[in-house]
Amino acid sequence: MLGAIAGFVDTAGFLALSGLFTNHVTGNLVVAGATLARERTDQFAVRIAMIPIFMVAVAATVLFVRRLRAAGRKPLRPVLVAQLALLLAFMALGVALDDRLDESWAVLVVGTAGVLAMGTQNAATRLVVGGPPTTIMTGNVTQMTIDLVDVVAPTTGTVDAATRERFVATAVILFGFVAGAAAGAIAMHALGFWSMAFPAAGLVAVALLSRRE
């Protein structure tokens, strides 16, 4: 579910915000270089600004998780609620400024909310959720390929159970991300920023599942 949410928001945001990535720092650096080469200094500035904004989201999540754990509270649900609030802000700002998104200042305002939401998920995956990343697929594809080789041609003649489990978990997240990316493209085209209601509902579902767990 978290992989699908990341794929959905990143793709939908990319389409709506003139090629801005909400959870892909590398992508924003690449696009920043391309816009600078085209002498679009306003777009370059917006994409570079996303880097410290992303870092703020990660740092805030780290401090939030530390405070919750120090108080003896489990941090997963509060972090999901924080991300949900930011994602709803992303939706609201996108709807309100939809007709101004050809201007760099509007892209900056709306993109900031999206980057804060996905920066929170990036940090939460490492700090709370564990397992393979749910937002960055380059490392996942690399690890999945390594594990696939170990499964198909194990060095010791037997497949390590942890390797098999990691391969399956990574494959599921990758599939979810791709499915979410496709859904995000279709939904953004059809519904605009109202489509953010779908990943918001997904976060609610994850929070409810974590509560039952």
PyMOL commands that place a pseudoatom at each C-alpha (Angstrom):
pseudoatom trace, name=CA, resn=MET, resi=1, chain=A, elem=C, hetatm=0, pos=[0.000, 0.000, 0.000]
pseudoatom trace, name=CA, resn=LEU, resi=2, chain=A, elem=C, hetatm=0, pos=[2.761, 2.474, 0.876]
pseudoatom trace, name=CA, resn=GLY, resi=3, chain=A, elem=C, hetatm=0, pos=[4.569, 1.629, -2.371]
pseudoatom trace, name=CA, resn=ALA, resi=4, chain=A, elem=C, hetatm=0, pos=[1.375, 2.284, -4.334]
pseudoatom trace, name=CA, resn=ILE, resi=5, chain=A, elem=C, hetatm=0, pos=[0.848, 5.581, -2.501]
pseudoatom trace, name=CA, resn=ALA, resi=6, chain=A, elem=C, hetatm=0, pos=[4.391, 6.699, -3.353]
pseudoatom trace, name=CA, resn=GLY, resi=7, chain=A, elem=C, hetatm=0, pos=[4.007, 5.797, -7.025]
pseudoatom trace, name=CA, resn=PHE, resi=8, chain=A, elem=C, hetatm=0, pos=[0.608, 7.494, -7.227]
pseudoatom trace, name=CA, resn=VAL, resi=9, chain=A, elem=C, hetatm=0, pos=[1.652, 10.780, -5.613]
pseudoatom trace, name=CA, resn=ASP, resi=10, chain=A, elem=C, hetatm=0, pos=[4.991, 11.007, -7.428]
pseudoatom trace, name=CA, resn=THR, resi=11, chain=A, elem=C, hetatm=0, pos=[3.473, 10.415, -10.879]
pseudoatom trace, name=CA, resn=ALA, resi=12, chain=A, elem=C, hetatm=0, pos=[0.416, 12.595, -10.339]
pseudoatom trace, name=CA, resn=GLY, resi=13, chain=A, elem=C, hetatm=0, pos=[2.583, 15.395, -8.967]
pseudoatom trace, name=CA, resn=PHE, resi=14, chain=A, elem=C, hetatm=0, pos=[5.026, 15.087, -11.857]
pseudoatom trace, name=CA, resn=LEU, resi=15, chain=A, elem=C, hetatm=0, pos=[2.204, 15.527, -14.369]
pseudoatom trace, name=CA, resn=ALA, resi=16, chain=A, elem=C, hetatm=0, pos=[0.515, 18.404, -12.549]
pseudoatom trace, name=CA, resn=LEU, resi=17, chain=A, elem=C, hetatm=0, pos=[3.600, 20.343, -11.440]
pseudoatom trace, name=CA, resn=SER, resi=18, chain=A, elem=C, hetatm=0, pos=[5.548, 20.632, -14.684]
pseudoatom trace, name=CA, resn=GLY, resi=19, chain=A, elem=C, hetatm=0, pos=[7.876, 17.719, -14.004]
pseudoatom trace, name=CA, resn=LEU, resi=20, chain=A, elem=C, hetatm=0, pos=[8.438, 18.197, -10.282]
pseudoatom trace, name=CA, resn=PHE, resi=21, chain=A, elem=C, hetatm=0, pos=[8.959, 15.005, -8.257]
pseudoatom trace, name=CA, resn=THR, resi=22, chain=A, elem=C, hetatm=0, pos=[7.475, 14.859, -4.770]
pseudoatom trace, name=CA, resn=ASN, resi=23, chain=A, elem=C, hetatm=0, pos=[9.579, 11.961, -3.456]
pseudoatom trace, name=CA, resn=HIS, resi=24, chain=A, elem=C, hetatm=0, pos=[12.433, 11.606, -5.918]
pseudoatom trace, name=CA, resn=VAL, resi=25, chain=A, elem=C, hetatm=0, pos=[15.344, 13.870, -5.024]
pseudoatom trace, name=CA, resn=THR, resi=26, chain=A, elem=C, hetatm=0, pos=[17.506, 12.502, -7.837]
pseudoatom trace, name=CA, resn=GLY, resi=27, chain=A, elem=C, hetatm=0, pos=[14.803, 13.272, -10.373]
pseudoatom trace, name=CA, resn=ASN, resi=28, chain=A, elem=C, hetatm=0, pos=[14.508, 16.864, -9.188]
pseudoatom trace, name=CA, resn=LEU, resi=29, chain=A, elem=C, hetatm=0, pos=[18.278, 17.331, -9.464]
pseudoatom trace, name=CA, resn=VAL, resi=30, chain=A, elem=C, hetatm=0, pos=[18.216, 15.999, -13.025]
pseudoatom trace, name=CA, resn=VAL, resi=31, chain=A, elem=C, hetatm=0, pos=[15.286, 18.214, -14.018]
pseudoatom trace, name=CA, resn=ALA, resi=32, chain=A, elem=C, hetatm=0, pos=[16.960, 21.181, -12.302]
pseudoatom trace, name=CA, resn=GLY, resi=33, chain=A, elem=C, hetatm=0, pos=[20.021, 20.691, -14.491]
pseudoatom trace, name=CA, resn=ALA, resi=34, chain=A, elem=C, hetatm=0, pos=[17.851, 20.447, -17.592]
pseudoatom trace, name=CA, resn=THR, resi=35, chain=A, elem=C, hetatm=0, pos=[15.915, 23.632, -16.764]
pseudoatom trace, name=CA, resn=LEU, resi=36, chain=A, elem=C, hetatm=0, pos=[19.157, 25.510, -16.113]
pseudoatom trace, name=CA, resn=ALA, resi=37, chain=A, elem=C, hetatm=0, pos=[20.467, 24.426, -19.508]
pseudoatom trace, name=CA, resn=ARG, resi=38, chain=A, elem=C, hetatm=0, pos=[17.273, 25.824, -21.033]
pseudoatom trace, name=CA, resn=GLU, resi=39, chain=A, elem=C, hetatm=0, pos=[17.804, 29.081, -19.099]
pseudoatom trace, name=CA, resn=ARG, resi=40, chain=A, elem=C, hetatm=0, pos=[14.632, 28.584, -17.043]
pseudoatom trace, name=CA, resn=THR, resi=41, chain=A, elem=C, hetatm=0, pos=[16.107, 29.918, -13.826]
pseudoatom trace, name=CA, resn=ASP, resi=42, chain=A, elem=C, hetatm=0, pos=[12.695, 30.147, -12.135]
pseudoatom trace, name=CA, resn=GLN, resi=43, chain=A, elem=C, hetatm=0, pos=[12.039, 26.417, -12.602]
pseudoatom trace, name=CA, resn=PHE, resi=44, chain=A, elem=C, hetatm=0, pos=[15.617, 25.637, -11.582]
pseudoatom trace, name=CA, resn=ALA, resi=45, chain=A, elem=C, hetatm=0, pos=[15.143, 27.538, -8.315]
pseudoatom trace, name=CA, resn=VAL, resi=46, chain=A, elem=C, hetatm=0, pos=[11.886, 25.700, -7.529]
pseudoatom trace, name=CA, resn=ARG, resi=47, chain=A, elem=C, hetatm=0, pos=[13.450, 22.271, -7.991]
pseudoatom trace, name=CA, resn=ILE, resi=48, chain=A, elem=C, hetatm=0, pos=[16.549, 23.110, -6.003]
pseudoatom trace, name=CA, resn=ALA, resi=49, chain=A, elem=C, hetatm=0, pos=[14.314, 24.461, -3.222]
pseudoatom trace, name=CA, resn=MET, resi=50, chain=A, elem=C, hetatm=0, pos=[12.678, 21.040, -2.963]
pseudoatom trace, name=CA, resn=ILE, resi=51, chain=A, elem=C, hetatm=0, pos=[15.923, 19.542, -1.610]
pseudoatom trace, name=CA, resn=PRO, resi=52, chain=A, elem=C, hetatm=0, pos=[16.045, 21.478, 1.701]
pseudoatom trace, name=CA, resn=ILE, resi=53, chain=A, elem=C, hetatm=0, pos=[12.252, 21.162, 1.981]
pseudoatom trace, name=CA, resn=PHE, resi=54, chain=A, elem=C, hetatm=0, pos=[12.601, 17.387, 1.689]
pseudoatom trace, name=CA, resn=MET, resi=55, chain=A, elem=C, hetatm=0, pos=[15.345, 17.475, 4.339]
pseudoatom trace, name=CA, resn=VAL, resi=56, chain=A, elem=C, hetatm=0, pos=[13.099, 19.470, 6.673]
pseudoatom trace, name=CA, resn=ALA, resi=57, chain=A, elem=C, hetatm=0, pos=[10.404, 16.782, 6.355]
pseudoatom trace, name=CA, resn=VAL, resi=58, chain=A, elem=C, hetatm=0, pos=[12.900, 14.020, 7.152]
pseudoatom trace, name=CA, resn=ALA, resi=59, chain=A, elem=C, hetatm=0, pos=[14.404, 15.904, 10.099]
pseudoatom trace, name=CA, resn=ALA, resi=60, chain=A, elem=C, hetatm=0, pos=[10.982, 16.739, 11.532]
pseudoatom trace, name=CA, resn=THR, resi=61, chain=A, elem=C, hetatm=0, pos=[9.930, 13.104, 11.247]
pseudoatom trace, name=CA, resn=VAL, resi=62, chain=A, elem=C, hetatm=0, pos=[13.091, 11.957, 13.038]
pseudoatom trace, name=CA, resn=LEU, resi=63, chain=A, elem=C, hetatm=0, pos=[12.448, 14.346, 15.936]
pseudoatom trace, name=CA, resn=PHE, resi=64, chain=A, elem=C, hetatm=0, pos=[8.755, 13.409, 16.040]
pseudoatom trace, name=CA, resn=VAL, resi=65, chain=A, elem=C, hetatm=0, pos=[9.530, 9.694, 16.190]
pseudoatom trace, name=CA, resn=ARG, resi=66, chain=A, elem=C, hetatm=0, pos=[12.151, 10.230, 18.910]
pseudoatom trace, name=CA, resn=ARG, resi=67, chain=A, elem=C, hetatm=0, pos=[9.696, 12.205, 21.035]
pseudoatom trace, name=CA, resn=LEU, resi=68, chain=A, elem=C, hetatm=0, pos=[6.967, 9.577, 20.649]
pseudoatom trace, name=CA, resn=ARG, resi=69, chain=A, elem=C, hetatm=0, pos=[9.317, 6.743, 21.580]
pseudoatom trace, name=CA, resn=ALA, resi=70, chain=A, elem=C, hetatm=0, pos=[10.650, 8.694, 24.557]
pseudoatom trace, name=CA, resn=ALA, resi=71, chain=A, elem=C, hetatm=0, pos=[7.049, 9.026, 25.739]
pseudoatom trace, name=CA, resn=GLY, resi=72, chain=A, elem=C, hetatm=0, pos=[6.547, 5.269, 25.361]
pseudoatom trace, name=CA, resn=ARG, resi=73, chain=A, elem=C, hetatm=0, pos=[4.220, 5.572, 22.354]
pseudoatom trace, name=CA, resn=LYS, resi=74, chain=A, elem=C, hetatm=0, pos=[4.364, 3.553, 19.143]
pseudoatom trace, name=CA, resn=PRO, resi=75, chain=A, elem=C, hetatm=0, pos=[5.159, 6.021, 16.357]
pseudoatom trace, name=CA, resn=LEU, resi=76, chain=A, elem=C, hetatm=0, pos=[3.642, 4.411, 13.242]
pseudoatom trace, name=CA, resn=ARG, resi=77, chain=A, elem=C, hetatm=0, pos=[0.076, 5.702, 13.454]
pseudoatom trace, name=CA, resn=PRO, resi=78, chain=A, elem=C, hetatm=0, pos=[0.996, 9.274, 14.519]
pseudoatom trace, name=CA, resn=VAL, resi=79, chain=A, elem=C, hetatm=0, pos=[3.485, 9.500, 11.648]
pseudoatom trace, name=CA, resn=LEU, resi=80, chain=A, elem=C, hetatm=0, pos=[0.854, 8.226, 9.197]
pseudoatom trace, name=CA, resn=VAL, resi=81, chain=A, elem=C, hetatm=0, pos=[-1.608, 10.825, 10.511]
pseudoatom trace, name=CA, resn=ALA, resi=82, chain=A, elem=C, hetatm=0, pos=[1.013, 13.555, 10.020]
pseudoatom trace, name=CA, resn=GLN, resi=83, chain=A, elem=C, hetatm=0, pos=[1.615, 12.409, 6.454]
pseudoatom trace, name=CA, resn=LEU, resi=84, chain=A, elem=C, hetatm=0, pos=[-2.141, 12.284, 5.854]
pseudoatom trace, name=CA, resn=ALA, resi=85, chain=A, elem=C, hetatm=0, pos=[-2.509, 15.896, 6.994]
pseudoatom trace, name=CA, resn=LEU, resi=86, chain=A, elem=C, hetatm=0, pos=[0.283, 16.997, 4.640]
pseudoatom trace, name=CA, resn=LEU, resi=87, chain=A, elem=C, hetatm=0, pos=[-1.181, 15.008, 1.756]
pseudoatom trace, name=CA, resn=LEU, resi=88, chain=A, elem=C, hetatm=0, pos=[-4.589, 16.615, 2.289]
pseudoatom trace, name=CA, resn=ALA, resi=89, chain=A, elem=C, hetatm=0, pos=[-2.858, 20.020, 2.303]
pseudoatom trace, name=CA, resn=PHE, resi=90, chain=A, elem=C, hetatm=0, pos=[-1.228, 19.036, -1.002]
pseudoatom trace, name=CA, resn=MET, resi=91, chain=A, elem=C, hetatm=0, pos=[-4.670, 18.217, -2.408]
pseudoatom trace, name=CA, resn=ALA, resi=92, chain=A, elem=C, hetatm=0, pos=[-6.292, 21.407, -1.095]
pseudoatom trace, name=CA, resn=LEU, resi=93, chain=A, elem=C, hetatm=0, pos=[-3.529, 23.684, -2.381]
pseudoatom trace, name=CA, resn=GLY, resi=94, chain=A, elem=C, hetatm=0, pos=[-3.515, 21.901, -5.735]
pseudoatom trace, name=CA, resn=VAL, resi=95, chain=A, elem=C, hetatm=0, pos=[-7.264, 22.354, -6.143]
pseudoatom trace, name=CA, resn=ALA, resi=96, chain=A, elem=C, hetatm=0, pos=[-7.095, 26.002, -5.070]
pseudoatom trace, name=CA, resn=LEU, resi=97, chain=A, elem=C, hetatm=0, pos=[-4.165, 26.908, -7.345]
pseudoatom trace, name=CA, resn=ASP, resi=98, chain=A, elem=C, hetatm=0, pos=[-4.905, 24.558, -10.236]
pseudoatom trace, name=CA, resn=ASP, resi=99, chain=A, elem=C, hetatm=0, pos=[-5.327, 27.390, -12.734]
pseudoatom trace, name=CA, resn=ARG, resi=100, chain=A, elem=C, hetatm=0, pos=[-2.068, 29.044, -11.621]
pseudoatom trace, name=CA, resn=LEU, resi=101, chain=A, elem=C, hetatm=0, pos=[0.262, 26.042, -11.900]
pseudoatom trace, name=CA, resn=ASP, resi=102, chain=A, elem=C, hetatm=0, pos=[1.889, 27.457, -15.006]
pseudoatom trace, name=CA, resn=GLU, resi=103, chain=A, elem=C, hetatm=0, pos=[3.534, 29.978, -12.645]
pseudoatom trace, name=CA, resn=SER, resi=104, chain=A, elem=C, hetatm=0, pos=[6.613, 28.992, -10.657]
pseudoatom trace, name=CA, resn=TRP, resi=105, chain=A, elem=C, hetatm=0, pos=[5.412, 30.423, -7.341]
pseudoatom trace, name=CA, resn=ALA, resi=106, chain=A, elem=C, hetatm=0, pos=[2.280, 28.248, -7.435]
pseudoatom trace, name=CA, resn=VAL, resi=107, chain=A, elem=C, hetatm=0, pos=[4.343, 25.158, -8.259]
pseudoatom trace, name=CA, resn=LEU, resi=108, chain=A, elem=C, hetatm=0, pos=[6.573, 26.006, -5.281]
pseudoatom trace, name=CA, resn=VAL, resi=109, chain=A, elem=C, hetatm=0, pos=[3.637, 26.371, -2.887]
pseudoatom trace, name=CA, resn=VAL, resi=110, chain=A, elem=C, hetatm=0, pos=[1.810, 23.222, -3.975]
pseudoatom trace, name=CA, resn=GLY, resi=111, chain=A, elem=C, hetatm=0, pos=[5.008, 21.212, -4.445]
pseudoatom trace, name=CA, resn=THR, resi=112, chain=A, elem=C, hetatm=0, pos=[6.186, 22.061, -0.941]
pseudoatom trace, name=CA, resn=ALA, resi=113, chain=A, elem=C, hetatm=0, pos=[3.155, 20.321, 0.596]
pseudoatom trace, name=CA, resn=GLY, resi=114, chain=A, elem=C, hetatm=0, pos=[3.665, 17.258, -1.598]
pseudoatom trace, name=CA, resn=VAL, resi=115, chain=A, elem=C, hetatm=0, pos=[7.381, 17.040, -0.851]
pseudoatom trace, name=CA, resn=LEU, resi=116, chain=A, elem=C, hetatm=0, pos=[6.760, 17.394, 2.886]
pseudoatom trace, name=CA, resn=ALA, resi=117, chain=A, elem=C, hetatm=0, pos=[4.223, 14.550, 2.729]
pseudoatom trace, name=CA, resn=MET, resi=118, chain=A, elem=C, hetatm=0, pos=[6.491, 12.200, 0.835]
pseudoatom trace, name=CA, resn=GLY, resi=119, chain=A, elem=C, hetatm=0, pos=[9.595, 13.198, 2.767]
pseudoatom trace, name=CA, resn=THR, resi=120, chain=A, elem=C, hetatm=0, pos=[7.694, 12.072, 5.848]
pseudoatom trace, name=CA, resn=GLN, resi=121, chain=A, elem=C, hetatm=0, pos=[7.006, 8.688, 4.253]
pseudoatom trace, name=CA, resn=ASN, resi=122, chain=A, elem=C, hetatm=0, pos=[10.639, 8.319, 3.207]
pseudoatom trace, name=CA, resn=ALA, resi=123, chain=A, elem=C, hetatm=0, pos=[11.775, 8.862, 6.783]
pseudoatom trace, name=CA, resn=ALA, resi=124, chain=A, elem=C, hetatm=0, pos=[9.011, 6.695, 8.248]
pseudoatom trace, name=CA, resn=THR, resi=125, chain=A, elem=C, hetatm=0, pos=[10.002, 3.761, 6.055]
pseudoatom trace, name=CA, resn=ARG, resi=126, chain=A, elem=C, hetatm=0, pos=[13.525, 3.816, 7.457]
pseudoatom trace, name=CA, resn=LEU, resi=127, chain=A, elem=C, hetatm=0, pos=[12.678, 4.674, 11.057]
pseudoatom trace, name=CA, resn=VAL, resi=128, chain=A, elem=C, hetatm=0, pos=[9.408, 2.871, 11.741]
pseudoatom trace, name=CA, resn=VAL, resi=129, chain=A, elem=C, hetatm=0, pos=[8.184, 0.559, 8.984]
pseudoatom trace, name=CA, resn=GLY, resi=130, chain=A, elem=C, hetatm=0, pos=[11.444, -1.231, 8.190]
pseudoatom trace, name=CA, resn=GLY, resi=131, chain=A, elem=C, hetatm=0, pos=[12.005, -3.542, 5.248]
pseudoatom trace, name=CA, resn=PRO, resi=132, chain=A, elem=C, hetatm=0, pos=[12.677, -2.387, 1.677]
pseudoatom trace, name=CA, resn=PRO, resi=133, chain=A, elem=C, hetatm=0, pos=[12.105, 1.293, 0.829]
pseudoatom trace, name=CA, resn=THR, resi=134, chain=A, elem=C, hetatm=0, pos=[8.574, 2.115, -0.313]
pseudoatom trace, name=CA, resn=THR, resi=135, chain=A, elem=C, hetatm=0, pos=[9.462, 5.257, -2.266]
pseudoatom trace, name=CA, resn=ILE, resi=136, chain=A, elem=C, hetatm=0, pos=[12.768, 4.739, -4.103]
pseudoatom trace, name=CA, resn=MET, resi=137, chain=A, elem=C, hetatm=0, pos=[12.785, 1.925, -6.635]
pseudoatom trace, name=CA, resn=THR, resi=138, chain=A, elem=C, hetatm=0, pos=[16.345, 2.062, -8.033]
pseudoatom trace, name=CA, resn=GLY, resi=139, chain=A, elem=C, hetatm=0, pos=[17.788, 0.471, -4.907]
pseudoatom trace, name=CA, resn=ASN, resi=140, chain=A, elem=C, hetatm=0, pos=[14.880, -1.972, -4.747]
pseudoatom trace, name=CA, resn=VAL, resi=141, chain=A, elem=C, hetatm=0, pos=[15.426, -3.189, -8.309]
pseudoatom trace, name=CA, resn=THR, resi=142, chain=A, elem=C, hetatm=0, pos=[19.149, -3.578, -7.595]
pseudoatom trace, name=CA, resn=GLN, resi=143, chain=A, elem=C, hetatm=0, pos=[18.551, -5.580, -4.397]
pseudoatom trace, name=CA, resn=MET, resi=144, chain=A, elem=C, hetatm=0, pos=[15.791, -7.634, -6.008]
pseudoatom trace, name=CA, resn=THR, resi=145, chain=A, elem=C, hetatm=0, pos=[18.108, -8.601, -8.868]
pseudoatom trace, name=CA, resn=ILE, resi=146, chain=A, elem=C, hetatm=0, pos=[20.875, -9.583, -6.439]
pseudoatom trace, name=CA, resn=ASP, resi=147, chain=A, elem=C, hetatm=0, pos=[18.406, -11.690, -4.455]
pseudoatom trace, name=CA, resn=LEU, resi=148, chain=A, elem=C, hetatm=0, pos=[17.029, -13.227, -7.649]
pseudoatom trace, name=CA, resn=VAL, resi=149, chain=A, elem=C, hetatm=0, pos=[20.513, -14.412, -8.596]
pseudoatom trace, name=CA, resn=ASP, resi=150, chain=A, elem=C, hetatm=0, pos=[20.949, -15.867, -5.104]
pseudoatom trace, name=CA, resn=VAL, resi=151, chain=A, elem=C, hetatm=0, pos=[17.587, -17.638, -5.377]
pseudoatom trace, name=CA, resn=VAL, resi=152, chain=A, elem=C, hetatm=0, pos=[18.214, -19.043, -8.854]
pseudoatom trace, name=CA, resn=ALA, resi=153, chain=A, elem=C, hetatm=0, pos=[21.894, -19.849, -8.349]
pseudoatom trace, name=CA, resn=PRO, resi=154, chain=A, elem=C, hetatm=0, pos=[22.658, -20.016, -4.593]
pseudoatom trace, name=CA, resn=THR, resi=155, chain=A, elem=C, hetatm=0, pos=[26.343, -20.214, -3.728]
pseudoatom trace, name=CA, resn=THR, resi=156, chain=A, elem=C, hetatm=0, pos=[25.807, -22.845, -1.033]
pseudoatom trace, name=CA, resn=GLY, resi=157, chain=A, elem=C, hetatm=0, pos=[23.321, -24.977, -2.929]
pseudoatom trace, name=CA, resn=THR, resi=158, chain=A, elem=C, hetatm=0, pos=[20.405, -23.873, -0.713]
pseudoatom trace, name=CA, resn=VAL, resi=159, chain=A, elem=C, hetatm=0, pos=[18.417, -20.655, -0.727]
pseudoatom trace, name=CA, resn=ASP, resi=160, chain=A, elem=C, hetatm=0, pos=[18.562, -18.602, 2.443]
pseudoatom trace, name=CA, resn=ALA, resi=161, chain=A, elem=C, hetatm=0, pos=[15.035, -18.006, 3.804]
pseudoatom trace, name=CA, resn=ALA, resi=162, chain=A, elem=C, hetatm=0, pos=[15.769, -14.351, 4.560]
pseudoatom trace, name=CA, resn=THR, resi=163, chain=A, elem=C, hetatm=0, pos=[16.907, -13.810, 0.969]
pseudoatom trace, name=CA, resn=ARG, resi=164, chain=A, elem=C, hetatm=0, pos=[13.710, -15.332, -0.403]
pseudoatom trace, name=CA, resn=GLU, resi=165, chain=A, elem=C, hetatm=0, pos=[11.542, -13.254, 1.924]
pseudoatom trace, name=CA, resn=ARG, resi=166, chain=A, elem=C, hetatm=0, pos=[13.370, -10.049, 1.025]
pseudoatom trace, name=CA, resn=PHE, resi=167, chain=A, elem=C, hetatm=0, pos=[13.003, -10.829, -2.692]
pseudoatom trace, name=CA, resn=VAL, resi=168, chain=A, elem=C, hetatm=0, pos=[9.244, -11.338, -2.344]
pseudoatom trace, name=CA, resn=ALA, resi=169, chain=A, elem=C, hetatm=0, pos=[8.799, -8.230, -0.180]
pseudoatom trace, name=CA, resn=THR, resi=170, chain=A, elem=C, hetatm=0, pos=[10.778, -6.063, -2.620]
pseudoatom trace, name=CA, resn=ALA, resi=171, chain=A, elem=C, hetatm=0, pos=[8.881, -7.443, -5.622]
pseudoatom trace, name=CA, resn=VAL, resi=172, chain=A, elem=C, hetatm=0, pos=[5.546, -6.678, -3.958]
pseudoatom trace, name=CA, resn=ILE, resi=173, chain=A, elem=C, hetatm=0, pos=[6.594, -3.088, -3.201]
pseudoatom trace, name=CA, resn=LEU, resi=174, chain=A, elem=C, hetatm=0, pos=[7.859, -2.632, -6.762]
pseudoatom trace, name=CA, resn=PHE, resi=175, chain=A, elem=C, hetatm=0, pos=[4.597, -3.964, -8.186]
pseudoatom trace, name=CA, resn=GLY, resi=176, chain=A, elem=C, hetatm=0, pos=[2.637, -1.652, -5.883]
pseudoatom trace, name=CA, resn=PHE, resi=177, chain=A, elem=C, hetatm=0, pos=[4.700, 1.368, -6.942]
pseudoatom trace, name=CA, resn=VAL, resi=178, chain=A, elem=C, hetatm=0, pos=[4.183, 0.656, -10.650]
pseudoatom trace, name=CA, resn=ALA, resi=179, chain=A, elem=C, hetatm=0, pos=[0.458, 0.075, -10.161]
pseudoatom trace, name=CA, resn=GLY, resi=180, chain=A, elem=C, hetatm=0, pos=[0.205, 3.276, -8.113]
pseudoatom trace, name=CA, resn=ALA, resi=181, chain=A, elem=C, hetatm=0, pos=[2.101, 5.244, -10.762]
pseudoatom trace, name=CA, resn=ALA, resi=182, chain=A, elem=C, hetatm=0, pos=[-0.301, 4.086, -13.479]
pseudoatom trace, name=CA, resn=ALA, resi=183, chain=A, elem=C, hetatm=0, pos=[-3.308, 4.855, -11.295]
pseudoatom trace, name=CA, resn=GLY, resi=184, chain=A, elem=C, hetatm=0, pos=[-1.896, 8.273, -10.406]
pseudoatom trace, name=CA, resn=ALA, resi=185, chain=A, elem=C, hetatm=0, pos=[-1.480, 9.223, -14.052]
pseudoatom trace, name=CA, resn=ILE, resi=186, chain=A, elem=C, hetatm=0, pos=[-5.011, 8.150, -14.943]
pseudoatom trace, name=CA, resn=ALA, resi=187, chain=A, elem=C, hetatm=0, pos=[-6.607, 9.732, -11.876]
pseudoatom trace, name=CA, resn=MET, resi=188, chain=A, elem=C, hetatm=0, pos=[-4.768, 13.041, -12.207]
pseudoatom trace, name=CA, resn=HIS, resi=189, chain=A, elem=C, hetatm=0, pos=[-5.848, 13.277, -15.840]
pseudoatom trace, name=CA, resn=ALA, resi=190, chain=A, elem=C, hetatm=0, pos=[-9.468, 12.569, -14.924]
pseudoatom trace, name=CA, resn=LEU, resi=191, chain=A, elem=C, hetatm=0, pos=[-9.888, 14.287, -11.564]
pseudoatom trace, name=CA, resn=GLY, resi=192, chain=A, elem=C, hetatm=0, pos=[-7.030, 16.717, -11.120]
pseudoatom trace, name=CA, resn=PHE, resi=193, chain=A, elem=C, hetatm=0, pos=[-5.852, 17.204, -7.543]
pseudoatom trace, name=CA, resn=TRP, resi=194, chain=A, elem=C, hetatm=0, pos=[-9.057, 15.707, -6.178]
pseudoatom trace, name=CA, resn=SER, resi=195, chain=A, elem=C, hetatm=0, pos=[-7.388, 12.406, -7.091]
pseudoatom trace, name=CA, resn=MET, resi=196, chain=A, elem=C, hetatm=0, pos=[-5.199, 12.788, -3.973]
pseudoatom trace, name=CA, resn=ALA, resi=197, chain=A, elem=C, hetatm=0, pos=[-8.201, 11.448, -2.089]
pseudoatom trace, name=CA, resn=PHE, resi=198, chain=A, elem=C, hetatm=0, pos=[-7.144, 7.953, -3.213]
pseudoatom trace, name=CA, resn=PRO, resi=199, chain=A, elem=C, hetatm=0, pos=[-3.666, 7.900, -1.597]
pseudoatom trace, name=CA, resn=ALA, resi=200, chain=A, elem=C, hetatm=0, pos=[-5.183, 9.673, 1.418]
pseudoatom trace, name=CA, resn=ALA, resi=201, chain=A, elem=C, hetatm=0, pos=[-7.653, 6.793, 1.751]
pseudoatom trace, name=CA, resn=GLY, resi=202, chain=A, elem=C, hetatm=0, pos=[-4.725, 4.401, 1.402]
pseudoatom trace, name=CA, resn=LEU, resi=203, chain=A, elem=C, hetatm=0, pos=[-2.963, 6.035, 4.349]
pseudoatom trace, name=CA, resn=VAL, resi=204, chain=A, elem=C, hetatm=0, pos=[-6.124, 5.706, 6.424]
pseudoatom trace, name=CA, resn=ALA, resi=205, chain=A, elem=C, hetatm=0, pos=[-6.241, 2.010, 5.524]
pseudoatom trace, name=CA, resn=VAL, resi=206, chain=A, elem=C, hetatm=0, pos=[-2.608, 1.510, 6.557]
pseudoatom trace, name=CA, resn=ALA, resi=207, chain=A, elem=C, hetatm=0, pos=[-3.258, 3.322, 9.854]
pseudoatom trace, name=CA, resn=LEU, resi=208, chain=A, elem=C, hetatm=0, pos=[-6.281, 1.107, 10.567]
pseudoatom trace, name=CA, resn=LEU, resi=209, chain=A, elem=C, hetatm=0, pos=[-4.333, -2.032, 9.716]
pseudoatom trace, name=CA, resn=SER, resi=210, chain=A, elem=C, hetatm=0, pos=[-1.463, -0.952, 11.980]
pseudoatom trace, name=CA, resn=ARG, resi=211, chain=A, elem=C, hetatm=0, pos=[-3.958, -0.326, 14.786]
pseudoatom trace, name=CA, resn=ARG, resi=212, chain=A, elem=C, hetatm=0, pos=[-5.362, -3.851, 14.427]
pseudoatom trace, name=CA, resn=GLU, resi=213, chain=A, elem=C, hetatm=0, pos=[-1.834, -5.234, 14.351]
for i in range(1, 213): cmd.bond("trace and resi %d" % i, "trace and resi %d" % (i + 1))
show_as sticks, trace
zoom trace
